[in-house]
Amino acid sequence: MIKLAHVCIETDDVVATEAFYEKLGLKRQFEFRNNDDELIGLYLAFSNNSFIEIIKVLKPREEGAVRHFAMEVDNIDAAKAQFEERGVSVSEKKLGADKTWMITTRDPNNIFIEIQQYTSESLQQCGGRCSIDYSPR
């Protein structure tokens, strides 16, 4: 495996979903149109050639929905300021148990998004064990 290629999000509002992710800095790479020339989906690009795929459905399903995904930034404070300036509501910055800085938000489809900045001690970079207070439910 090389890297994450894309995450697919189902939505009943492609335009609102694209507008939200544009505020986070993603740009349209290409679009899907049907035989009636209706916009039915698109790919939004990160700078590293990975993508979020948006696909239109009549009613987004709950089963199999994306629980969350994370986007990496190199400056969490600048990202937070930029997102808020663009009208995106984000959480306060916190240092996670994995020693990674994080802010969070939700997209128009209620998908939870983590925006992370790795530190020199981040377990994503160094490996190790992360103890958290969590029980599967």
Order of alpha helices (4+ residues) and beta strands (2+ residues): beta-alpha-beta-beta-beta-beta-alpha-beta-beta-beta-alpha
